[in-house]
Amino acid sequence: MNQNQPHTLPAGYFDEVYRANTDPWNFETSAYERKKYATTVAALPSPTYQRGFEVGCSLGVLTEQLAQRCAHLLAVDIAEAPLKRARQRCAHLPQVEFQQMSLPAEFPVGATFDLIVLSEVGYYWALPDLERTAELLLAALEPGGHLLLVHWTPPVHDYPLTGDEVHDFFLRQATPAGPLEHLEGQRHETYRLDLLARR
């Protein structure tokens, strides 16, 4: 194996980040994040979804908003510390289920979803793990279901991929013969949003 190849960031990386700061990306306090979350939820075409899946839910700030549109929402994160905060935040939302899970090694067995949200998480995987995760996600996404991608686009030195690389990977599968259809794309100053549907 080429040691220069980037590796997927391990669980310990996130444990250290949350140990140093309970809200390391200012999800709870940032006006930028509030506006981005509003844009994210506004991009959902369906008023309601039966089964949603949020990958990398962190402190549950976006989870709480997505839950308003989902009859059931499974939200997962690799680290336990933010999940504890997320469970407290969403304790009033019985339709939300939280699990500690590391994709692609772990995945909700047999589950299918009509909404999958990948927000600010794809660039933590090295390409082989992104490819495997994408296979699992697309297999679990119901025909007509929506896949919503939202990622920071400037490069970060210790992330294996950029947000653009993550989005471009999925968009390459949105061809006439591919499994996905591209419904909407937005590019903002420091992040991009792409909405896709399962054919």
Secondary structure, 3 states (H helix, E strand, C coil): CCCCCCCCCCHHHHHHHHHHCCCCCCCCCCHHHHHHHHHHHHCCCCCCEEEEEEECCCCCHHHHHHHHHEEEEEEEECCHHHHHHHHHHCCCCCCEEEEECCCCCCCCCCCCEEEEEEECCHHHCCHHHHHHHHHHHHHHEEEEEEEEEEEECCCCCCCCCCHHHHHHHHHCCCCCCCCEEEEEEEECCCEEEEEEEEC
